[in-house]
Structure formats: structure tokens, C-alpha cells
């Protein structure tokens, strides 16, 4: 009797594993922004004596349950770093080289800043926590100083990433994406500056410093989330085309 040997399964090549890893890394960029924004909105709404219109997101790390915002910073930073790695992999084989190097680097800087914002706790500002002055004459500690020093390049990196991809999308004739990225860069920078002036106790802006910061952060995260979804969809389309 002849023995029938079933055919061996086709070996899974390294390209399949690479594609799967890239998609998972890009997915981190899809979930990072919504997770971060929802977390600070809920936390800010529930925290006693905290005014979301007036106080910065970083101040949520002060006082009771401050660990929640600390964890929020660190988780969002790690997810952003994973997204930066996925972006680098996704853009490596693209037809356009514009932004393929600096885009992931700038998003990676943003991710590092978020982790550092969680590790180094900010100083009180604008009267929160209760009993603290509106503005300290000098930093109370080295971690508070590092929080602000490391935040500046992180915010700048995100704005620059928007510009880099605006140029990339313009070069690939994706004009809607180019315009959206450019507008996001300008809106992010303007609202962030207004929030900075508010936290510096500018009389006409101090009551809305937190609001302007939330607008800026939401603009930046929305752009990153949609960019991650755009790259993830392209990866899925490319995988489907290759499978077909």
C-alpha cells in the first residue's frame, strides 16, 4: 500500500514576519494619542481643585493620584517610540526618500520627551496644588527643571515632524495631507505659545493656559494618530496586494 504523505506547509519567509512587526509598531501610533488624551481629560475632570482651563496637563502628576498622569506620560512615550520605529520600517522602502529619516527621528524625540515628562515631575503653577504660588521665582528641584528643559525640544520636534511630512506629502502629490500637516504645525505652535504665556501668568491668558495647551496637545496627537493610521492602511494594502 502506498503511503500518502501530506504536502508540507509553505515556509513563512522573513518578509511576512517583518510586515507583521511593522504593522504592530504602527498600531502603537494609532492608540497612543487617543489613550493619552482620554486619560488626561478624565483625570482632569475628576481631580479636586484642578481646573482644566487654567492648569497644565503636567500638573496632574502633582497631588493625590499623580501616579496616573506619570504612567500616562510614560506609556504614551513608549508607544510613540514604537511608532517611530514602525514608521522608519514603513518608509524605508517607499518611493520617496523625503522624511524617511528625519520623520521617525523627530517622532522619536517626541516619545523620549513624554517619557522624561513622566520621570521628572513639574513644579506647581497657576495656583495648583492649592496653597502654592501662581509662579515660583525659581525651580524647586532639578527634576522640575529637567521637566521643562526636556519638554521644549519635544514640542519643537513634533512641530518639525509636521513640517517634514508636509514637504514629503507635497512631493508625492498628496496635497490634502500636505495642507493638513502644514496647518497642524502652525496651529500646534500658536496654541502652545499661548499656553506658555498663560502659565507665565500673562493677565489676559492665565485663566486659559490649560485650555490652550489641551488644544495644542490634541492637535499634535490627532495628526500623529491619523498619520499612523495612514501608514498602517498603506501597509495593509501593500500586504493584500502582495498576497493577491
C-alpha positions as CSV (number, residue, x, y, z in Angstrom):
1,X,0.0,0.0,0.0
2,X,1.3,3.4,-1.0
3,X,1.6,5.9,1.8
4,X,0.2,9.3,1.0
5,X,2.3,12.0,2.6
6,X,0.5,15.3,3.0
7,X,2.3,18.3,1.5
8,X,4.4,20.2,3.8
9,X,3.2,23.7,4.7
10,X,4.9,26.5,2.8
11,X,7.7,28.1,4.9
12,X,6.9,31.5,6.3
13,X,9.5,33.8,4.9
14,X,11.2,36.6,6.9
15,X,9.3,39.2,4.9
16,X,6.0,38.1,6.4
17,X,7.3,38.5,10.0
18,X,8.8,41.9,9.1
19,X,5.4,43.1,7.8
20,X,3.6,41.9,10.9
21,X,6.1,43.6,13.2
22,X,5.8,46.9,11.2
23,X,2.0,46.8,11.4
24,X,2.1,46.2,15.2
25,X,4.5,49.1,15.7
26,X,2.4,51.4,13.5
27,X,-0.7,50.3,15.5
28,X,1.1,51.7,18.6
29,X,0.9,55.1,17.0
30,X,-2.8,54.7,16.4
31,X,-3.6,54.0,20.0
32,X,-1.1,56.3,21.7
33,X,-2.8,59.6,21.1
34,X,-6.4,58.7,22.0
35,X,-5.3,56.8,25.1
36,X,-3.2,59.8,26.3
37,X,-5.9,62.4,25.6
38,X,-8.8,60.4,27.2
39,X,-6.7,59.7,30.2
40,X,-5.8,63.3,31.0
41,X,-9.3,64.5,30.2
42,X,-10.9,62.1,32.6
43,X,-8.2,62.6,35.3
44,X,-8.5,66.4,35.0
45,X,-12.3,66.3,35.3
46,X,-12.1,64.1,38.5
47,X,-9.2,65.7,40.3
48,X,-10.2,68.0,43.1
49,X,-9.2,71.7,43.0
50,X,-7.8,71.2,39.4
51,X,-9.1,73.5,36.7
52,X,-8.5,72.0,33.2
53,X,-9.0,75.5,31.7
54,X,-6.2,77.0,33.8
55,X,-3.8,74.3,34.8
56,X,-1.3,72.3,32.6
57,X,-1.6,68.6,31.9
58,X,1.7,68.1,33.7
59,X,0.2,69.4,37.0
60,X,-2.0,66.2,37.1
61,X,1.2,64.4,38.3
62,X,1.1,66.5,41.5
63,X,-1.1,65.7,44.5
64,X,-3.3,62.6,45.0
65,X,-3.3,60.0,42.3
66,X,-0.5,61.9,40.5
67,X,1.0,58.5,39.6
68,X,-1.8,58.1,37.0
69,X,-0.5,61.0,34.9
70,X,3.1,59.9,35.4
71,X,2.1,56.5,34.0
72,X,0.1,58.2,31.2
73,X,3.3,60.1,30.1
74,X,5.5,57.0,30.2
75,X,3.0,54.7,28.3
76,X,2.4,57.3,25.6
77,X,6.1,57.9,25.2
78,X,6.9,54.2,24.9
79,X,4.1,53.8,22.3
80,X,5.4,56.8,20.4
81,X,8.9,55.4,20.3
82,X,7.4,52.1,19.0
83,X,5.5,54.1,16.3
84,X,8.7,55.9,15.3
85,X,10.4,52.5,14.8
86,X,7.4,51.3,12.8
87,X,7.4,54.5,10.7
88,X,11.1,54.0,9.9
89,X,10.4,50.5,8.7
90,X,7.4,51.5,6.7
91,X,9.1,54.4,4.9
92,X,12.4,52.5,4.3
93,X,11.1,51.0,1.0
94,X,8.9,53.9,-0.1
95,X,9.4,55.6,-3.5
96,X,10.1,59.0,-1.8
97,X,13.0,59.4,0.5
98,X,11.8,62.8,1.8
99,X,11.1,62.5,5.5
100,X,12.0,58.8,5.7
101,X,14.9,59.6,8.0
102,X,14.0,62.8,9.9
103,X,10.3,62.0,10.3
104,X,10.9,58.9,12.6
105,X,13.7,60.7,14.4
106,X,11.6,63.7,15.3
107,X,8.7,61.5,16.4
108,X,11.2,59.5,18.5
109,X,12.3,62.7,20.2
110,X,8.7,63.4,21.0
111,X,8.4,60.0,22.5
112,X,11.6,60.5,24.6
113,X,10.2,63.8,25.8
114,X,7.0,62.1,27.0
115,X,8.9,59.5,29.0
116,X,11.0,62.2,30.6
117,X,7.9,64.3,31.4
118,X,6.7,61.3,33.4
119,X,10.1,60.6,35.1
120,X,10.7,64.3,36.0
121,X,7.7,65.9,37.8
122,X,6.9,69.5,37.1
123,X,6.7,72.4,39.6
124,X,3.3,73.8,40.7
125,X,2.0,76.6,38.6
126,X,-1.1,78.8,38.4
127,X,-2.1,78.0,42.0
128,X,-2.2,74.3,41.7
129,X,-2.0,72.4,44.1
130,X,-3.9,74.7,46.4
131,X,-1.7,76.8,48.6
132,X,1.2,77.1,46.1
133,X,2.1,80.4,44.3
134,X,1.0,81.2,40.8
135,X,4.6,81.2,39.6
136,X,7.7,80.1,41.5
137,X,10.6,82.5,41.4
138,X,13.0,79.6,40.6
139,X,12.8,75.9,40.1
140,X,12.2,73.9,43.3
141,X,14.3,70.9,42.2
142,X,16.4,69.5,39.4
143,X,13.6,67.2,38.2
144,X,11.3,70.2,37.8
145,X,14.0,72.0,35.8
146,X,14.6,68.9,33.6
147,X,10.8,68.6,33.0
148,X,10.7,72.0,31.4
149,X,14.1,71.8,29.6
150,X,13.3,68.4,28.0
151,X,9.7,69.4,27.1
152,X,10.9,72.3,24.8
153,X,12.8,70.1,22.3
154,X,10.0,67.5,22.4
155,X,7.3,70.0,21.4
156,X,9.6,71.5,18.8
157,X,10.3,68.1,17.4
158,X,6.6,67.4,16.9
159,X,6.0,70.7,15.1
160,X,9.0,70.0,12.9
161,X,7.7,66.5,12.1
162,X,4.5,68.1,10.8
163,X,6.6,70.3,8.5
164,X,8.8,67.4,7.3
165,X,5.8,65.4,6.4
166,X,4.1,68.4,4.8
167,X,7.1,68.6,2.4
168,X,7.0,64.8,1.9
169,X,3.3,64.8,1.0
170,X,3.7,67.8,-1.2
171,X,6.4,65.9,-3.1
172,X,4.2,62.8,-3.6
173,X,1.3,64.9,-4.7
174,X,-0.8,64.2,-1.6
175,X,-2.0,67.7,-1.3
176,X,-4.7,67.2,1.3
177,X,-2.2,65.5,3.6
178,X,0.4,68.2,2.9
179,X,-2.0,71.0,3.8
180,X,-3.2,69.2,6.9
181,X,0.3,68.7,8.1
182,X,1.3,72.3,7.5
183,X,-1.8,73.7,9.2
184,X,-1.3,71.3,12.1
185,X,2.3,72.6,12.5
186,X,1.1,76.2,12.6
187,X,-1.9,75.6,14.9
188,X,0.1,73.5,17.3
189,X,2.9,76.1,17.6
190,X,0.5,79.0,18.0
191,X,-1.7,77.4,20.7
192,X,1.3,76.0,22.5
193,X,2.8,79.5,22.7
194,X,-0.5,80.9,24.0
195,X,-0.5,78.2,26.7
196,X,3.1,79.1,27.6
197,X,2.2,82.8,28.0
198,X,-0.8,81.7,30.2
199,X,1.4,79.6,32.5
200,X,3.8,82.6,32.7
201,X,0.9,84.5,34.2
202,X,0.1,86.8,31.3
203,X,-3.0,88.5,32.7
204,X,-5.2,88.0,29.6
205,X,-4.2,84.4,29.1
206,X,-3.6,82.9,32.6
207,X,-7.2,81.7,33.0
208,X,-7.0,79.7,29.8
209,X,-3.4,78.4,29.8
210,X,-4.7,74.8,30.3
211,X,-7.3,75.1,27.6
212,X,-4.7,76.3,25.0
213,X,-2.3,73.6,26.0
214,X,-5.0,71.0,25.6
215,X,-5.9,72.3,22.2
216,X,-2.2,72.2,21.2
217,X,-1.7,68.6,22.5
218,X,-4.9,67.4,20.9
219,X,-3.9,68.9,17.5
220,X,-0.5,67.2,17.7
221,X,-1.9,63.8,18.8
222,X,-4.6,63.9,16.2
223,X,-2.0,64.4,13.5
224,X,0.2,61.6,14.8
225,X,-2.8,59.3,15.1
226,X,-4.1,59.9,11.6
227,X,-0.5,59.6,10.2
228,X,-0.1,56.3,11.9
229,X,-3.5,55.1,10.5
230,X,-2.5,56.3,7.1
231,X,0.8,54.4,7.2
232,X,-0.9,51.3,8.7
233,X,-3.5,51.3,5.9
234,X,-0.8,51.5,3.3
235,X,1.0,48.6,4.9
236,X,-2.3,46.5,4.9
237,X,-2.9,47.5,1.2
238,X,0.6,46.5,0.3
239,X,0.3,43.2,2.1
240,X,-3.1,42.5,0.5
241,X,-1.6,43.3,-3.0
242,X,1.3,41.0,-2.4
243,X,-0.9,38.2,-1.2
244,X,-3.2,38.7,-4.2
